[in-house]
């Protein structure tokens, strides 16, 4: 197991909590493509590795069980052991989630299983329809998550739910929640859903669509369909979370934040980061480190 991720202690060379006029002569408030060790030394942040496949116009990537899934200008692809397999499906950004031993992708108008062997569209075909609950295909959207036996899709300002354990199906009359603005991302924990919109995050607490309650979290999240990661709470030290049901890590104006299963949000970097602005990003986690790839930045 990797060493526990600890957000601190903080390098003495970083100063963002005072104005520029009072910053020490050896203080540092900005660093690009470098890392700073706990003693304040600046070192290269270049990661070891080589170009696996050149020339791809990448929209998104996601890794699961040693296989990289992604979307590019050529379609949805998998990368396993250096072998690239591309499937020509709807173009545009795809997001991914794991359902058991399978991976499901969502693009603008469709949801499908994807593997190195091919893709399989998820539809309601062959599902016996209940006359009291009309069943339709689950459409795609900007973000997808697996949640307690259902797929959850953010589509515009709506959050759509599949029928339980019938992942290609959707009740268009009752199987959704209408939010008051565009949903940037949805992060699923067993106890509920963190929903990010421009300027705010809410927590929909509950374990099924029928018992959700709304909690305003009051954060200022960075945006984008991959602007968060769901992690095992044991990856963090006790000052952040040890919850076995997982946590959500995402970027805010005050650094990385952690959402816990009770809908609370902690900002352990806030005392050291005054304001990094907002924008669009993707967030990833590897070997004890959280990474944010900034795509657009607004001070």
Beta strands, then each sheet from edge to edge (+ up, - down):
strand 1: 34-36
strand 2: 42-44
strand 3: 58-64
strand 4: 67-72
strand 5: 75-80
strand 6: 83-87
strand 7: 95-99
strand 8: 102-106
strand 9: 111-115
strand 10: 118-121
strand 11: 136-137
strand 12: 143-147
strand 13: 150-155
strand 14: 158-163
strand 15: 166-170
strand 16: 176-178
strand 17: 185-189
strand 18: 192-197
strand 19: 200-205
strand 20: 213-216
strand 21: 228-231
strand 22: 247-252
strand 23: 255-259
strand 24: 265-266
strand 25: 278-286
strand 26: 289-298
sheet 1: 1+ 2-
sheet 2: 3+ 4- 5+ 6-
sheet 3: 7+ 8- 9+ 10-
sheet 4: 11+ 15- 14+ 13- 12+
sheet 5: 11+ 15- 14+ 16-
sheet 6: 17+ 18- 19+ 20-
sheet 7: 21+ 22- 23+ 24-
sheet 8: 25+ 26-
end
